Amino acid sequence: MHLESVQDNSPNYVTMTSSINHLHHLLNHYQSKWNHAVEVAEHQDIIEKSNIHNYEFDRKKLKPKMLSFKNGASIQVQQSLIKIKSQIDFINVSFNTIKATQRSYIKKFLTEKIGKKHFITEEHKHNATVNTDSMASCTFNIRIHDVSNKKCIHKIVHALKKNYGAFNFRITCIELAHDFYNAPPEFLTALFKSIQFDADVQNIRIFRLKGENQSIPYEPIRLKNLLLQGFNIGVNDYRKDDV
């Protein structure tokens, strides 16, 4: 009886009498075990990186982390310092003009004056069903992005005051942004898991473009892949909720 004749009892080594089929069988078997080991390692790595307690933000305490596996094995993982920068993402400002004008005129003026396009909307108390693109108004809202200091706002306010006699400036919305540099995609999952939400929290989702909202998947690898595709984690509705 050849060693390869009984598949279940085939040895896990190759001899001078081993057939090519037996060699291929062993190679396929080892490849399968290797693929499984890589899959387990990737899964464990994602779980470890999705835990906020496995991150270090103090440069003095930055040391290699030990990545442990279910079979008792462990490997050393070199950490990278994550830098955090907090800033204002955008500010919505409402204002009035002395004379009624069109939104497109103000947008064109600011683009030429500031050198940057701004999102501007108008408010109409009457005829809400009419196309507002060609209607004049005295109340407008402007969204100012990338606000690094007060000069960014003062420059726009001064231009609107001088050209349109704008007044009654009011901040209606502020969106804060915390940017994390040198962080893996799983860090977003770790941040989400570390937040303590109120009991009435709702609409927990991942989203990208309009109509692409979906529930957050339970599988860590699937959530990571969606984040890499540009999806974001969302909670509640910023237009009507405090948080």
C-alpha positions as CSV (number, residue, x, y, z in Angstrom):
1,M,0.0,0.0,0.0
2,H,1.3,3.4,-1.0
3,L,1.5,6.1,1.7
4,E,-0.8,8.3,-0.3
5,S,-3.5,5.7,-1.0
6,V,-5.5,6.5,2.1
7,Q,-6.2,10.2,2.2
8,D,-7.1,10.5,5.9
9,N,-4.0,8.6,7.0
10,S,-1.6,10.4,4.7
11,P,1.6,11.4,6.5
12,N,2.5,15.1,6.8
13,Y,5.9,14.7,5.2
14,V,7.3,13.8,1.8
15,T,9.5,10.7,1.1
16,M,11.3,9.3,-2.0
17,T,8.2,7.2,-2.7
18,S,5.7,10.0,-2.3
19,S,3.7,10.9,-5.4
20,I,3.2,14.4,-6.9
21,N,-0.4,14.2,-5.8
22,H,0.6,13.7,-2.2
23,L,3.0,16.7,-2.5
24,H,0.2,18.9,-3.9
25,H,-2.1,17.7,-1.1
26,L,0.4,18.7,1.5
27,L,1.0,22.1,-0.1
28,N,-2.7,22.8,-0.3
29,H,-3.1,21.8,3.3
30,Y,-0.3,24.0,4.5
31,Q,-1.6,26.9,2.3
32,S,-5.1,26.5,3.9
33,K,-3.6,26.5,7.4
34,W,-1.6,29.6,6.5
35,N,-4.6,31.4,5.1
36,H,-6.6,30.6,8.2
37,A,-3.7,31.8,10.5
38,V,-3.5,35.1,8.5
39,E,-7.3,35.5,8.8
40,V,-7.2,35.0,12.5
41,A,-4.3,37.4,12.9
42,E,-6.0,40.1,10.9
43,H,-9.2,39.6,12.9
44,Q,-7.3,39.8,16.2
45,D,-5.4,42.9,15.0
46,I,-8.7,44.7,14.1
47,I,-10.1,43.9,17.5
48,E,-7.0,45.1,19.3
49,K,-7.0,48.4,17.3
50,S,-10.7,48.9,18.0
51,N,-10.1,49.2,21.7
52,I,-9.3,52.7,22.9
53,H,-7.3,51.4,25.8
54,N,-4.7,49.9,23.4
55,Y,-3.7,53.4,22.3
56,E,-1.1,55.7,23.9
57,F,-1.2,59.5,23.4
58,D,1.8,60.4,25.6
59,R,5.1,60.4,23.7
60,K,7.1,59.6,26.9
61,K,5.0,56.4,27.5
62,L,5.0,55.2,23.9
63,K,6.2,51.6,24.0
64,P,5.7,48.5,21.8
65,K,2.4,46.7,22.5
66,M,2.0,42.9,22.7
67,L,-0.6,41.4,20.4
68,S,-1.9,38.2,21.9
69,F,-3.8,35.4,20.2
70,K,-6.2,32.7,21.4
71,N,-3.7,30.0,21.1
72,G,-1.4,31.7,23.6
73,A,1.0,33.1,21.0
74,S,1.9,36.8,21.0
75,I,3.9,39.3,18.9
76,Q,5.3,42.7,19.5
77,V,3.7,45.6,17.7
78,Q,5.5,48.9,17.4
79,Q,3.1,51.8,18.1
80,S,3.0,55.2,16.3
81,L,2.1,58.4,18.2
82,I,-1.3,59.7,17.2
83,K,-1.4,63.5,16.9
84,I,-4.7,65.2,17.8
85,K,-5.7,68.7,16.5
86,S,-9.0,70.3,17.4
87,Q,-10.5,73.1,15.4
88,I,-13.7,74.6,14.1
89,D,-14.8,72.8,11.0
90,F,-17.4,75.4,10.0
91,I,-19.5,78.3,11.4
92,N,-23.0,79.3,10.1
93,V,-23.6,83.0,10.3
94,S,-26.9,84.8,9.7
95,F,-27.0,88.5,8.7
96,N,-29.2,91.1,7.2
97,T,-28.6,93.6,4.4
98,I,-30.0,97.2,4.1
99,K,-31.4,96.6,0.7
100,A,-32.8,93.4,-0.8
101,T,-30.4,91.5,-3.0
102,Q,-30.0,88.1,-4.5
103,R,-27.9,85.3,-3.0
104,S,-25.9,84.7,-6.2
105,Y,-24.7,88.4,-6.2
106,I,-23.4,88.0,-2.6
107,K,-21.7,84.7,-3.5
108,K,-20.1,86.1,-6.6
109,F,-18.9,89.2,-4.6
110,L,-17.3,87.1,-1.8
111,T,-15.6,84.7,-4.3
112,E,-13.9,87.7,-6.0
113,K,-13.1,89.5,-2.8
114,I,-12.0,86.6,-0.6
115,G,-10.8,84.3,-3.3
116,K,-12.9,81.4,-2.0
117,K,-16.5,80.1,-2.7
118,H,-18.9,80.1,0.2
119,F,-22.3,78.3,0.7
120,I,-24.9,81.0,1.1
121,T,-28.7,80.7,1.5
122,E,-31.4,83.3,1.8
123,E,-34.5,83.4,4.0
124,H,-37.9,84.4,2.7
125,K,-40.9,85.0,4.9
126,H,-43.4,84.8,2.1
127,N,-43.9,82.9,-1.2
128,A,-41.8,80.0,0.1
129,T,-43.0,77.8,-2.8
130,V,-41.5,80.2,-5.4
131,N,-38.1,79.5,-6.9
132,T,-35.8,81.5,-4.6
133,D,-32.8,81.6,-7.0
134,S,-34.1,84.7,-8.7
135,M,-35.7,86.3,-5.6
136,A,-34.2,89.1,-3.6
137,S,-34.0,88.9,0.2
138,C,-32.6,90.9,3.1
139,T,-31.7,87.9,5.3
140,F,-29.0,85.4,4.5
141,N,-27.0,82.6,5.9
142,I,-23.3,81.9,5.1
143,R,-21.3,78.9,6.0
144,I,-17.6,79.6,6.7
145,H,-15.3,76.6,6.6
146,D,-11.8,76.0,8.0
147,V,-12.0,78.8,10.6
148,S,-8.5,78.9,12.1
149,N,-8.9,82.3,13.9
150,K,-11.2,85.3,14.2
151,K,-9.6,87.1,11.3
152,C,-11.2,84.6,8.9
153,I,-14.6,85.7,10.1
154,H,-13.8,89.4,10.5
155,K,-12.6,89.6,6.9
156,I,-15.9,88.3,5.5
157,V,-18.0,90.4,7.9
158,H,-16.0,93.6,7.0
159,A,-16.5,92.9,3.3
160,L,-20.3,92.4,3.7
161,K,-20.7,95.5,5.9
162,K,-18.8,97.7,3.4
163,N,-20.5,96.4,0.2
164,Y,-24.0,95.5,1.4
165,G,-24.4,97.4,4.7
166,A,-24.8,94.1,6.4
167,F,-25.8,94.1,10.1
168,N,-27.2,91.9,12.8
169,F,-24.7,89.1,12.5
170,R,-25.6,86.0,14.4
171,I,-23.8,82.7,14.8
172,T,-26.4,80.0,14.3
173,C,-24.3,76.8,14.2
174,I,-20.7,75.7,15.0
175,E,-19.3,72.4,14.0
176,L,-16.2,71.3,15.9
177,A,-13.7,68.9,14.4
178,H,-11.1,66.7,16.1
179,D,-8.5,65.5,13.6
180,F,-6.4,62.5,14.4
181,Y,-3.2,62.1,12.5
182,N,-1.2,58.8,12.1
183,A,-4.2,56.8,13.2
184,P,-5.5,53.5,11.6
185,P,-9.1,53.2,10.4
186,E,-10.0,51.0,13.4
187,F,-9.3,54.0,15.6
188,L,-12.6,55.5,14.6
189,T,-14.3,52.4,15.9
190,A,-12.4,52.7,19.1
191,L,-13.5,56.3,19.6
192,F,-17.1,55.4,18.8
193,K,-17.0,52.5,21.4
194,S,-15.5,54.8,24.0
195,I,-18.3,57.4,24.0
196,Q,-21.0,57.2,26.6
197,F,-24.3,58.2,24.9
198,D,-27.5,59.3,26.5
199,A,-30.4,56.8,26.8
200,D,-32.4,58.5,24.1
201,V,-29.7,58.3,21.4
202,Q,-31.0,57.3,18.0
203,N,-30.2,56.8,14.4
204,I,-26.8,55.2,15.0
205,R,-25.5,54.4,11.5
206,I,-22.8,54.5,8.9
207,F,-23.2,56.8,6.0
208,R,-21.4,58.1,2.9
209,L,-23.5,59.7,0.2
210,K,-27.2,60.5,0.3
211,G,-29.2,57.4,0.5
212,E,-26.3,55.1,1.5
213,N,-27.2,55.0,5.2
214,Q,-27.1,51.5,6.8
215,S,-26.8,49.9,10.2
216,I,-23.4,49.4,11.7
217,P,-22.2,45.9,11.0
218,Y,-21.3,43.6,13.9
219,E,-18.3,42.1,12.0
220,P,-15.1,44.1,12.8
221,I,-13.5,43.4,9.4
222,R,-16.7,44.5,7.5
223,L,-16.9,47.7,9.5
224,K,-13.2,48.4,8.8
225,N,-13.7,47.8,5.0
226,L,-16.6,50.2,5.0
227,L,-14.6,52.9,6.8
228,L,-11.8,52.5,4.2
229,Q,-14.4,53.0,1.5
230,G,-15.2,56.4,2.9
231,F,-18.1,55.7,5.2
232,N,-18.6,57.6,8.4
233,I,-20.2,56.7,11.8
234,G,-23.2,58.9,12.6
235,V,-25.4,59.4,15.6
236,N,-28.6,61.5,15.9
237,D,-29.2,64.4,13.6
238,Y,-27.0,67.5,13.8
239,R,-29.8,69.7,12.4
240,K,-32.0,69.2,15.4
241,D,-30.1,67.5,18.2
242,D,-27.7,69.0,20.8
243,V,-25.4,66.0,20.4
